[in-house]
């Protein structure tokens, strides 16, 4: 799989899939991997429990459902931490963040022996909900991020979101990982994948050739045949918070597609609910960057991200008896319809399921990090971000227990016609390739006064 990806076949590495099958009968068996929403370790910034989004990772890296109590503990601990945020974060509007000043503030805390080194205000990047602009400011030896902001709050599942719109808040931890991996993404895009083993696929194919009808042990037999599925990540550390966000968005998309949980968005109907007959191919869906334009000024000092940020793509594939997956080079109309629904309604979907908004934040950050790196913006601005770029000086959140595999979970849905099984997904962030499509806009010109710091703090409105 890795070799195929390296040879220019990215979608082959994007699948977070369970399986498909087609045989006579009137039952649709949907095999889906269960795994973690993003979590933070107890005692770390915005931590207070390892249960987030209804799931838990145990010490062996096995994923299971979180209890109501575990989610409650996380939510309450995060709510307590947010009480330390300054009152002026409630103002909202358009916020500016000086990366130079942010680093200086962190350095001061290190030198003073303060704990934690990174405050909640820093980790939440001043309440910013998206990065719309990035400016190089040579006069200040600085790089400034600009975008909308809100007062952070905690929703029912423990997500950190804006109090006004419910949009997820940016995380410094994610941005640091994006910055530190930006140069490597020129050679290898960031992707996540959840894959059944080849042996599991072979066992599954053999079982489905033998089974007849809808017997009582069908679900458990399918789960046993597939066995544990492997989680893989490329481009960022597996033990990072950013990786968990990617896996979680992949997982939610898969569950919505297969009708295992509602989208709660009127314009998004599950793929299974739209099915009227079987299809010999299994559709795969993956999340990828989508901007109306990425614009820079003539000098490369000012950059803007325009548009929604995320799209859902699809393509058919088939799984052979030997456990191999073959691409079909096309998408069936029904799978394309589901993908288009997700893309069109992504903004509303992000409010119903904040993990999709978190993924958009991750994509924005990966693109901005690529802008800073590919355009040599640090040198142009004369900006030293050595602490932010140094994993030894400023570690990001990591985990003793990392997601390693997931147990296959299956359910049964009644459908007319022949049996059809599918659950597919993934994430691809090819940030350097996206920047190849940049545009130049003479009207997008850095006005230093617009980003000149007000006061002595690292963010201002």
N, C-alpha and C positions, 0 to 999 in steps of 0.2 A: 504493500500500500504506500509506504513512504517513497519507494522508488518510482512508482507510477506518478506520484504527486510531483516529485522533483523533475520529472520529464515533461511537465507542462500539462498535467491532467488534474487540476485542482479539485474538480467536483468529485473525483474518486476518493478524495480524502475528507470530503465534507460530510459524508453521510453519518448521521447518528441514527441508525436504523435498527429495526428488529427484523422483520421478514415479510415476504409475501408467499401466498400459496394459492393454487387454483385447482379445484376438484369438484366433483359432482356433489350437490347437497344444497342446503338452504341456511347455512350458518356462516357467519363471518367471524373468524378468530383473529383478534388484534393483539399482537405481542408487542409489549412496550417496556423499555428499560426504565427503572425508577432510580432517580439520583438527585443529588443535592442542589438546593438553591444556595446562593451565596451565603457564607457564614463567617463569623469572626470568632476568634478564640476568647474564652473568658479571661478577663484581666487586661486585654489589649483594648486599644482605642475603639470605641463604639462596639465593644464586645459585651460580655455579661451572659454568655450562653452560646452553645454551638448549634442551636436549632433555629433555622431561618426558613421561611417559606413552606413550613410543614414537613421538612425532612431533617434527618440527622445523619452524621457520619460517625461510625463507631471507631474504636481504636485500631481495628483491622482494615479500615478503609472501606468497609461495607456500608451501603446506604440503606436507610430504613425510614419509615414515616416518623416524624416527630410527634410527641404527645402534645396535647393542648397546654399542659403545664410548662413544657419546655419553651414553646412559643411565647407563652405569657411571661416567663422569666426574662427572655431576651427583650421583649417589648418594654417591660418595666425598667430594666437596667439601662436601656438606651434612652428612655424618656428621662431618667435621672441624670444621665450624662449631658443631655441637651440643655439642662437647666443652667449650665455654665456658659452658654453662648451669650454674647453681648446683646443688649437690647436693640442696638442700631441695625442688626441684621434683619429686623422686621420691616425695614423701609422698602426693600425690594427695588424693582426697576432694573436699569442697566448697570452692571457692576464691572469694575476694572480691577485686575489683579496684577501686581508687579511681581514677577518671578524673582527679580533681584532682591527686592525688599522682603519677600516671603522667605527666601533663603537666609537673609540677614537675621530675621526674627527667629528662625530655627537655630542659627548659630548662637545667638544670644542665650537661648534657653539651654543649649548644650554647655556653654561656658559657665552658666550660672548653676549647672547641676539640677535644673528644673525637671520635674517628672509629672506628666509625660512630656517628652521632648516636643511631640506634635500635639497641639491642643485640638479639641473638637472643632473649633472655628477653623483651624488650618486644614484638618482632615476633610472638612466639608467645603473647602475652598470658598469660604465666605458666603455660602448659600447659593452659589451659582448653579443653574440648572442646565445650561448648555454653553458651549464655547462657539461664538459666532465669528469673532475676529481674533487675529493675532498680529501684533505690531512689533517690529524692531524699532527701538528708540535709541539711536546712538548718542543723542545728547544726554541721556540718563544712564547709558550703559545698561540698558534694560530690555526685556521682552515683556509685553503686556498682553494679557488675555482679556477679552471683553465679551460679555454675554448677559442674558437675563438672570435674575436672582430672586430668591424668596426666603422667607423665614423657614428653616428646617423644622420638621415635626416627624412623628413616628406613626405609621399606619397600623392597622390591626395585625398584620403579619410581621411587624418589626422592621419594615422598610423605611429608610430615611427619605422623605419626600417634602416637596414644597407645601407649606400650609395653605396656600391659596389655590393652586391648580392640581396638587397631587403628583406633580412631575418629579421624578427622582433627582436627588441632589448629586452633583459631581463629587468624586472622591479623589483626594490627593494620592492615596495609595495606588489607584488605577493609573493616574497620570504619571507617577514616578516609574511604574513598570513600562508604560508606553514610551516614555523618554529613553529609558535605558535599553530598550529593545529596538528602537527606531532604526538604527543603522543596520541591524541584522535583517530587518524586514525587507531590505532591498534585495536580499538573496532568497528569503523564505517568508512568504506571507504568514500571518497569524491565522491559524485554523484550529477548530476543535472537532472531535469525532468520537462517536460511541459505536463500537463495532462488535457484532458477534464474531466469535472465532471461526476459522474455516472448518474446524472439526465440528463446531456446533451447527453450522449450516449443513454439513454433510449428514449429521445425525437427524436434523430436522427433515431434510429432503427424503431420507430413507424412511423415516416414520410416516410421512405423508403419503408415500407410495403404498404403504401397508394398511393404513387406517381406513375404515369404512364407516360412514355415518357419523352421527353426533353422539358418541358414547359418553358416559358420565366422567371418565378420566381424561377427556380430551384436553382440557386446559392444563392440568398438571403434567400430562405427558408432553405437551408442547414446550412448557417451561423447562422440564427436565432435559428435553432433547437439545434445546438451544443452549442451556447452561449460562454461566456468567458471561457478561459482555464487557469488553475492555474499553476504558476511557483513555483517550490520547489527546495530547495538545501539542501544537507546533508554534514556535515563535515566542512563547511566554512560559514562565515556570508553571508546572502543574500544581505546585503548592501555593500559588498566588491567588489573591482575591479576584483578580481580573479573570483568571481561568475559570473560576467557579461561576462568575457572572455569565460567561459565554456558554458553559454547560447548561446553566439554568434556563437561559433563553431558548436554547436548542430544545431542551426538555419540554418547556411550556408549549412551544410551537407544535411539537409532536403530539402532545396530549390534546390540544385543541383540534388539530387536524383529524385525529381519530375519534373525536367525540368523547374522550375520557373526562374532559371537564369543559364547561361552557366558555366561550370567548367573552360573554357578557357584552358583546358589541353587536348591535342589530345587523350590521352589514357583513358580519363574518359568520358563515355557516360551516360546520365541520365537513371535511371531505367525505367522511362516511355517510353523513346525512344526505349529501348530494348524490351519492351513488345510486344508480337504478339498475345496474348490471355489472357483471364482473369484467375485469380487464386483465389480460395475461401479463402485463408489465406492472412493476411497482414504481410509483412516483417517488422521487426524492425532492425534498425542499431544503433550501439553505438560505440563511440570512447573510446579506452582503451590503456594503456601502452603496448609497444612492443619493447623489446630490444633483440639484438642477445645474449647479456650476460651482467650481472652485476658482475663485477670482483673486488675482494679485495686481498690484500696481506695477508700473513700468520698472521701478527700482527694486522691486521685491521686498520692500519694507512693510507692506500692508497686504494682508490676506483675509479673505472672507469665505466662509462656508455657507452656501445658499441651498436651501431645500430640505427635504425630510430627513435625510441621513441614512435611511435603511430601506431595503427592498427585500422581497422574498422571491427567490428564483426556483425553478423546477425543471426536472428532466426525468424521463423514464429509464428504468433499468430492469434487468431480469436476473434472477439468481438461479444458477444451474445446479444440477444434482451433485456436482463435484464441489460445490461450495464457492464457486466463482461468481462475481458480479459483472454483468456485461451492460455497458451503456448502450442506449438506443439512439442517442443523438436527437431526440425530439421529446416534446411534452404532450401528454394527452390533454384534451381541452378541459376536462374536469379538474385535473391537478393544476392547470394554469389558472382556472377560475378561482380556486382556493388561494393560490399565490397572489393573484391580483387583489383579492379581497383583503388579504393581510396587509399588502403594501398600501392600498388606498386608505385603509382605516387604521394605519399604524399609530397615529397620534392618539386616537381614542383608546386603542388597545393598550397603549402604554400606561394610561391612567387606570384601566381596569386590572392590568397585570404589570406592575411597575418594573419587573425584570426586563421587559422589552425596552422601557425607557432607559434603564441602566445599560443595556447593551448599546443603545444609540449613543449614550455618553462615552462608552468605551470606544466606539467607532470614531466619534468626533475627536477624542483624545489621540487615537492612533494616527489619524490624518494630520492633526496639528503637530504631533511629535515628528511625523515625517516631513512636514513643512519646515520645521525648525532645523532638522538635520540635513535634509536634502538641499535646502537653499542656503546652508551655511550661515544661518541667521545669528548664531551666537557670536561668530567672528565679526559679522557685519555690525552688530549692535555693540560689540565690545563687552559682552555680558558673560560673566563667569558664574556658571551654575554647578560648580564642581561638587558641592555637597549634595544637591538634588540628584546628581548623576551617579553618585558613589553609593553603592549598595552596602558597603562596609560602614561608611559614615552615617548613613540614614537608611536603616533596613526597612523594607516593606513588611506588611503582615504576611506571615507564613504559618503553616500548620504542621503539627506533628502527625496528625492523621490526614492523609490526602486521599481523594477519591481514586480508587484503583479499578474497581469493577462494579457492576450492578447486576442484580438478579433479574432475569426476564420475568415480567408479569403479564399474564394474558387475560383477556376477557372475551366474552362471546356476544355477538350482535346478530340478530335475525335479519337476513337479507334475501330477497328473491333472487333466483338465478343460481349461479355457481359461486363457490367460496372464494373470497379474496382477502388477503392479509397484507397490510402494509403499515409501516411506521418509519418515517424517514426524516432526516434533518441534518443541520450542521451550521457552522459559521465560517465565513472566509472574509478576512480583512487584508486585502492586497493594497496597502496604502501607497506604496511607491508607484504602482501602476496607475492608480487613481490620479495621482499628481501629474502624470504625463498628459492628462486631458485638461490641464488648467487653462484658464483664459486670462487675458490682460484687459483691465478696465481702467481707462485714463481717469475716470471720476473717483476711483478708489484710491485716494491719496492720503497718506498719513498727515494728519494735522496734529502737531506735537501738543498743542494746548488741549486737545480732546483726551489725551491719555497722560498728561502731566500729573504726577501725584498730588493729591490734596492732603495736607497734614503730613504726619509721619508714619501712618499705618501702611500695611502692605496691600490693603484693598480700599477702594473708595467708589462712590456713586457719581 
